[in-house]
Amino acid sequence: MIAKHCFCDFWHGLLVKWQFNKLRIVTIMSDSAYNIASVLTEALPYIQKFQGKTIVIKYGGNAMVDEKLKSSFARDIVLMKSVGMNPIVVHGGGPQIGKTLEKIGKQSEFIGGMRVTDSETMDVVEMVLGGLVNKEIVNLIHQHGGHSIGLTGKDGSLISAKKLKHDIEPTSEIIDLGHVGEVDKIDTSVIDLLLKGDFIPVIAPIGVGKDGFSYNINADLVAGAIAEALDAEKLILLTNTQGLLNKHDELMTGLDAKMVGSLIKDGTIHGGMLPKIGCALSAVKNGVESTHIIDGRVSHAVLLEVFTDNGVGTLITADE
């Protein structure tokens, strides 16, 4: 009788445990389903609002070197295209250029944060940006079900460049950086063709000058110029920071152009962030609805910024 009683207790305990675990699993599944529904519900107005709109994304920083972040970025771009948006990717590749130069025994030289680019270095830049990096991004997009075409600014005369005249303060001495350029003109014809063909353009920031030489151009500036030329809805800049921080290192989630100007004057915005801010301000002052400086170290940062109320960075708009 004792054995029978123990046996019954064992099965009763097992049944109770099974029922508890079943309830817990159902609860977890219910919570998960609720969370998914909440995300989709929050995203729906943004999907409807931005359907058919052009969004230019500058891809760089940690998001380009971390394997998980690379995969999440590609999925973000494919999803944007799948719900009717027109994403355009402009990418950098500084670390990859540096590694390749190191392999061939050529030392990199920087002045004012810009790479001095002689003819030999420019050959490497074209090979790395237009070949290695560009085609890796294209392949990642294809792996996640998208259709993209990679090109440089030389294709279809997309980016007309001019040699950058870099002056050093306070002497204003002009420094020759070699094949470092700036955007002179954007011809959107080839981009228009790709968008009509339902492709995602992936663009390396290399332009060609009237002198026939190739020029390496800052990817932020290229992305901004393309966004302006296309009257894009958004310009998104991926960075290795949360976004714009105030003097207490707190994220500023929303600013207009006037507020940004004040933050530059009082020194809150300084250093390496200034070129990005210059690009952001130029964009919103020239027809782009908003610029977003976001944390590329966050998985699916682009989707979180575009499809959620809070986002993951700083939103900049023209003066209200």
Beta strands, then each sheet from edge to edge (+ up, - down):
strand 1: 54-59
strand 2: 86-91
strand 3: 110-111
strand 4: 114-115
strand 5: 148-152
strand 6: 159-163
strand 7: 166-168
strand 8: 173-175
strand 9: 180-186
strand 10: 200-204
strand 11: 206-209
strand 12: 214-217
strand 13: 234-239
strand 14: 254-256
strand 15: 290-295
strand 16: 313-317
sheet 1: 5+ 10+ 2+ 1+ 13+ 15+ 16- 14-
sheet 2: 3+ 4-
sheet 3: 6+ 9- 12- 11+ 6+
sheet 4: 7+ 8-
end
